[in-house]
Amino acid sequence: MVTVAQVIDVLKLIGYSSVSDDEKTLIEYMKDVVEHEILNQCNITEVPDELDKVVINRTCGAFLESKSAVGTLATTLNIDMVAKKIVEGDTTVEFATSDSLTPQKALNNFIRNLKEYGKRDVAAFRKMRW
């Protein structure tokens, strides 16, 4: 089962370092929404442990998207150094650097990638409805 602390650890990895108590509540809510979406999509009653990273990444994406939508993300995240790739085993963070992408576009792409992470993993746990 995914915890808010695990989500916060990944947010810290990508440069979102300070999480307030209100934001922890928002993260908890976003985590519940992501888990509920996976349960409905797969027609299962419990999110398997194998989908923990999917829940974490999608929760991070939903959280960052909500902060960006209300305009508070720019004050807490350095969008000049947007992470393009994160690998948790032996911790690798690769930053997106490209002349063709503005920092805001790169951030939007990164958030979209987080929110869409693990589509095939989720599909592997899908059960037929009768």
C-alpha positions, 0 to 999 in steps of 0.5 A, spaced: 500 500 500 502 506 497 503 512 503 503 519 502 511 519 505 512 515 499 509 520 494 513 526 498 519 522 497 518 522 489 516 529 489 523 531 493 526 527 488 524 531 482 525 538 486 518 539 490 522 540 497 517 543 501 510 540 503 505 543 507 500 539 511 495 542 507 499 539 501 499 532 505 492 532 505 491 534 497 496 528 496 492 523 500 486 525 496 490 525 490 492 518 492 485 515 493 483 518 487 488 514 483 487 508 486 480 508 485 481 509 478 485 503 477 480 499 481 475 501 477 479 500 470 481 493 472 475 491 476 478 489 482 477 490 489 484 492 492 490 495 488 496 490 487 503 491 490 506 491 483 502 497 481 505 501 487 510 505 483 504 507 478 500 509 484 506 514 486 507 516 479 500 518 477 499 521 484 505 526 483 502 527 476 495 529 479 498 533 485 503 537 480 498 538 475 493 541 480 498 546 483 500 548 476 493 549 475 492 554 480 499 557 479 502 555 485 507 550 482 512 556 480 513 558 487 515 551 489 518 548 483 524 550 479 521 549 472 528 550 469 530 544 471 525 539 470 526 531 471 525 528 464 526 521 467 526 518 474 529 511 476 528 509 483 533 503 483 539 506 485 536 513 484 537 516 477 534 523 475 535 525 468 533 533 467 530 535 461 534 540 457 532 542 450 532 548 446 526 547 442 522 546 449 520 552 453 521 550 461 513 550 462 512 545 456 517 541 458 514 541 465 507 540 462 510 534 458 513 531 464 506 532 468 503 528 463 508 522 463 507 522 470 499 521 470 499 516 464 505 512 467 504 504 467 498 503 462 500 497 460 502 495 468 495 497 469 492 493 463 495 486 466 491 486 472 484 488 468 479 483 470 473 482 465 466 484 468 460 479 467 
